[in-house]
Amino acid sequence: MTAGAQTAARVLRGRTVSFREDPRVAGTDRAVRGHDDGAVAVGAEGRILWHGAFADLPKAYAGAPCERYDGQVILPGFIDAHVHFPQHRMLAAPAHDLLEWLDRFAFPEEARYAAEDHAAAAAERFLDKLVSHGTTSALVFSSVHAQAADCLFRAARRRGLCLITGATMMDRNAPDAVTQEAEASAEASARLIASWHGIERLRYALTVRFAITSSEEQLRLAGALLADHPDCILHTHLSESAAEIEMVQRLFPWSRDYTDVYARFGLVGETSVFAHGIHLSERECQALHDAGSMVVHCPTSNAFLGSGLFDIEHVGATRRPVRVGISTDIGGGTSYSLLQTLAEAYKIARLKGCRFSAFDGFYLATLGNARGLGLDGEIGTLDAGRWADVVVLDPEATPVLAARQELSESLEDVLFSLMMLGDDRAVRAVYVKGEKVAGRDRAAAD
């Protein structure tokens, strides 16, 4: 898009940070694009027109209203690659392990979403929480009820959000209130795809809860739907806990491993997104690499439920790298904040003897997740042509952060402190399609 092709509705000025590549692979110099005094020109239609140093702002945009964020960091809006809508109020629900937690808390809570009025009200609260924490796009688990997915799609569309979701498919090993016969669940998913997939900024996710709660017939039908709609996301869980893996082996004794179950039914491919992936074997990583699938790291829920420690260097090994994303995994996860999530990812990496820099973390929460979801042409960077979904972070939002900044000597120092010490209080402003929708804005208007 050439300068002057459109009139800028506003210019955001501050310390800009965006990514071109994965810093773990390309190195920081090639991967990071930033300007200490940068600017983002936003068009009236909600897309980014230009990003660069403020001193180089094209004359065509110089007369636009300028919202200044001096000393603050302007980033692409955060993307949450795995979060549960029906669990939005379930944070810190205690249980011995994942399977007990599902039976005691998750399934009873999800049963409430059979009531459309409950789901509609919950959708607004859920999206409010995401946006207030700087999350402007998400891949979202809904419940088994088609009307709950409808409610979430409608709420996201009204807000102009980029959102991917779908009705969850479960037909066994769960209470009747959260299961649906395999054929009926496939028919409901087909109807929802026809209604919502590709409508404005919405996409559909064929959502298999996990292999334990789906019969072979349901997995076969999900695979057939994915074959018919290959641009839909396949969203499920994989290799989260030892007890889960053992149960999968009992239910599918013919399988080589957990990943093989999904592969048998055509569910392992370029648009497949697998949450957790803590206990993956070398064979499974190779299969996921060959297919181009993404594994989503869920650090706070993995730690909270005692499921295990994700090994980012094992999964992303250069000999056969698997795409890696990052997520809050609410409500097993313990914070809506992707900053807090990155802090836990850093700690887990250290415990596993892996490196994990601030640049690695912010890449995952922006361009990394966008690439894994096939949305990097639309979101995830500050490049011209992308939607102007933006989060502004204040490195001095709290007294602790402010004191810490006195020691910062580089951009990485600033980002690291935000990653380790930040939360929703550090979110100064949130823009969706160029319009400010949340935050404690201290911008100075020129």
N, C-alpha and C positions, 0 to 999 in steps of 0.2 A: 504494500500500500504506500503510495507516494505521499510526501508531505504536501498538504494543501488540498488533497483529494476530498477531505471532509472537514467540516468545522469542528473544532474541539469544544466540547461542552464544559470541560474543566481540565486543569493541570494539577497533578499531585506532585509536590516537591518535597524531597527528603532524601535520606540515604537509601538508595534502591539496591535490591539484591534479587537476582534471578539466576537460573541455571541453564546451561547449554547441554551439558552431559553429566554423567554420573561421576562425581569426584573420586570415588573409589577406583574407577577404571581409567578415567582420562587425566586425573590430577587436578588440583585446585585451579591452577592458572588457566587451563583450557575449559574447565567446567563452570566456573563462576563468572557471572557478568554483574558488575555492580559499580555504583558511582557514589562517592561520598556526598556530593551535592547533585542528586539526580532528579529526573522528572519523568512523569508518565502522562502523556496526553491521551485523554479519553474522549471518544466521539459520542455524539448524541444518541447513537443506536446502541451504546453500551460496550463497544469494542475498543481495544487499545489501538491508538493511531501511531504512537511513537514512544520509544523509551531510550533515554540516553542521559548524558550530562546536561544539567540545566543550562549551562553556558552555550550549549549547542542546540537549544530548543529552536525548531524552525520558526521563522517569522510568522508563518500562517497560524501558529498556535499561541503566539506571544500575547495576544489580546484576550485570551480566554481567562475566566476566573481561576486564580491560582490558590490552592489550598496547601498551605505550608506546614510541613511536619519536621521542624528543625530538631535535629538530634534524635530523630526517630527512624525506624527502619520500615521501608515499604517493600512488601513481598507479595508474590502471588497468593491468593487465598488458599488456605489449607484444604487438603483433600483427605477425607477419612475413608480408607479402603475396606473397612469392615466394622459395622456398628449395628446394633439391634434396636429397632424402633420400639417393639413391645416391652423392652426391658429398660426403658429410659429412666424409670424411677427405682430400679432394683440395685443400685450401686451398694456395695458393702453388705450383700446378703450372704451370711456365712454357711459353709457346708464343708464336709470332709474332703470331697473331690468333685470333679466335673459332673459325674453321673448323679450323685446325690443332690447337687446344686440344681440340676435340671428338674429333677423330680420334686424337690421341695419348694423351689421358688419360680424357676423360669416357666415351666409348663402351666402352673395355675395362673400366673400373671398373664401369659399369652392367651389363655382361654377367655379373658375379659374382652378381647378384641373382636369377638363375635358380635358385640353390640356396636353398631355403626356410630352412635353418638359418642360412645367412649373413645373409639378409634379416632374420630374427627377431632375431638378436643385434645387427645394425646398427641396427634400429629402437629398441632400448633405449638404445644409445649416442647416437644422434641426438637422441632426445627429452630425454635427460639434458643434452645440450649446450644445447638451446634453453632449457629451464627454468632452468638455472643462470645464464643470461644475462638472465633476466627476461622471456623470451618465453613466454606462456601460450597463444597461439593462432597458427595458421599455415595458409597455403595452400601445399601441398607438392607438388612434382614427385616422382613415384616413377619406377620403371623400366617397361619394356614388359611385365614379367612380372606377371600377375595375383596370383600368390602373394606378391610383395613388397608390393603394396598391401594385401593381406589382413593381412600381418604388421604393417604400420604402423597400420592401423585397430585391430587387436586391442590393440596396445601403448598407443595413445592412449586407447582406451576404458577400459582398466584404470586409467589415471591420471586419468580424468575430464576430459581435455582437449578443448577445442574445436579440431577439426582437419578440414581439407578436403584430400582427395587423390584420386588415381585412377591407373589404369594408363596409361602413356604410349602414344600411338598413333604408330607409325612404320612405314612399309612400303617405304621406298626410301632410297637415298643414305646408307646406314649399314651397318655389318657385320651379317651374318645373325643373330648372337647377340643383337642389340638391335632387330630388326625382326620384324614379324608381318603376315601377309596381312590386307588391309583388312577383309574380312568377319569373320575370326577376331578381330581386335582390337575390332571393334564388338560382337561377341557377348560377349567377355570384359567389356567395359565395361558392357553391359546386365546381366550377372550380378552384377557388383560393385555397381551401383546398387541392384539388388534386395536385396542382402545388407546394405548399409551406409548408404545415403543416408537421413538423418533418424533414424538410430539414436542415441539419447541426444544427444551433442553433436557428432556426426560428420556431415559432408556430403560429397557426391561432386563431383569436378571432372573433367569431360570434358577430357582432357589431350592436346592435339595438340602435339608437340614444337616444330615450326615448319614453315612451308610447304615448306621444302626437303626434309624427310624424310617428307612425306605426298603420295601420289598424289591426283589429283582424285577418284577413287573413295573414298578414305579420308576426304577432307574432306567429300564428300557424305554419307557414312554418319555422320560426327561431327555434321554439321548436322541430320540426321534424328533422331539421338539427343537432341540439344539441344531440338529441337522437341517431342519426346515427353516430355522431362523439363525443362521451362523453369526449374525452380527449382534445377537444378544449375549450378555454375560452369563456364564455358568458360575454360580456362587454357592459355595458349600464349605464344610469344615474338613480338615484332614490332619490326622496324626497329632492330636492335642494332648492326650494323656495315655498312660500305659494301660489302664483299665479299659479305655475306649478301644485301643488297638487290639487287645485280647478279645473283646467282644466281637469286633469286626471279623477276626479270624474264625471265631466259632460260627458266626452267621454265614460266612462265605468261605467254607473250608477249601474250596477249589482255588482261591486266590493266592498269588505269590506274596502279596502284601496289601496294605490299605489302598495305595495308589492304584494297584491293579484292578481293584473292584470298580473304581470309576472308569478306568480305561476300557474295561470289558464292555461298558455300555456307551462308549463314545463321548464321555464327559471330560476327557483330558485333551485340551486344545489351546489355541492361541487366545481365546477369550475366556479361559477358565481361571477362576480366582479361588484359591484355597487358603482359608484362614488357619493359622497356627504353624503347622509343619515343623513341630519341635523335634520329632523323633524319626525323621526321614532317613532311610538307608541310602547308600550310594546308588543302588539300582533305581530307587524312586527319584532321586535328584536327577539322574541321567534321563529318566523318562519325562520328567517335567521340563527339563531343559530342551529336550528334543521336540516337545510339543509346543514350547513357547508360553507355557502357563506361568502364572504369578502365585507366589506364596506370600501371605501377609503376616508380618510379625505383629503379635498382640502382647506386648511386654507386660502391661499392668495386669491383665487378666491371667496370663500365664503364671505370674508370680503370686497373685491373690489366691488362685485355686490350686497352687502347688503343682501345676501341670508339667513344669520343666523349664529349662533355660534354652532359648533359641540360639543356635550357632550360626550367625550370619556369614561367617567365612566358610563354613561347610556348605551351606545352601548356595551361596553365591560364588563358589570356588571357580577360579578362572579357567580351569580345564573343561568345565561344563556348567557355566553360571545359570542359575535359575533366577528369574526376575523376583525381586523382593520388594514388598510394599510395607506400609506401616499403618496401624489403626489403633483406635481407642478400645474397640470391642466392648463398648457399653452393652449390657450391664455386668458382665464378668469383669470388664475393665473398671478401674476405680476413678477415672477422671475423664471429663469431656475434653480436656485440654490436650491438644497434640503436643504442646510444649512439655507438659508433665509426662506424656507418653514417651517423647524422645529422651527425657531424662532417665526413665526406667530402661529404655533400650540401651542407653550408654552404660548403665550399671551392669546390665546383663551381659553386654559385650565384654566388659572388663572381667566379669566373673568367668567367662568362657575363654579369656585370653585373646580376645579379638579387639581390633582397633575400631573406633566409632567416633568420628569427629563431628563437630557442629555442622560442618558443611554436608557430611554424609546424612545427618538427620534432617536438615531442612530440604535437601534434595529429595529424600524419600517422601516427605510430607507435601511436596509440590510436584515437580516434574516427574519424579520416580513413580508416584501413584498415578499420575495422569497417563504416563506411558503404559503402565500395567493394565489400565482400564481402557486403553485405546482412545484416549481423549486428549492426547498431547497436541493435537492440532487446534484444540478449542480452549484449553485451560492449562494451568501448571507453570506458565512463564509470564513474563511481562513483555513478550514480543508483540510487535504490531500484528493485528488480526485476531489475537486471542480475546476472549471475553474479559472485560475489566472487572474480574473478581480479585479483590485486593484486600490484604490485611496489613494494618499499620501497627507496629509493636513499639512500645515505649521502654527502652532499656533502663529507665530510672523510675519505673512505675511504682515501686515500693521502696521503703528506706533501705532494705537489704540490697536490692538491685542497684540503687543509687550509689551506695557505698562501694559495691563491687565494681562499678564502672570507673571509679577512680584508679583502678589497677589495669583497666583494659588498654591494650596498646595496638590492637588490630581489629579488623572486622570479625575475624574468627573468635577473638576474645569476647566481643560484644554478643555474637550469636551464641557462643557457649554459655555465657551467663544467662541469657534469655532461656535457653534450652533447659538449664539445670535449676533455675530459680524462678522462672516465669510461670504464669497461669493466666486466667482470664483477666486479671487486673492489669496485665501488660498489654492487653488488646485495646489500643487507643481508638481505632476506627476499622470498620469492615464495610467494604463496598461490594455490591453484587450488580453486575452489568453497569458499573460506573456510578451507581447510586448508593449513598451512604445509608446503611441499614442497621448498624449497631456500633457500639463502642463508646468510650469516654473521650470524646474528641477534643483535643487541645490544638487543633489546626489553627493557624493564623491566616486569615484570608487577605490576599493582596488587593 
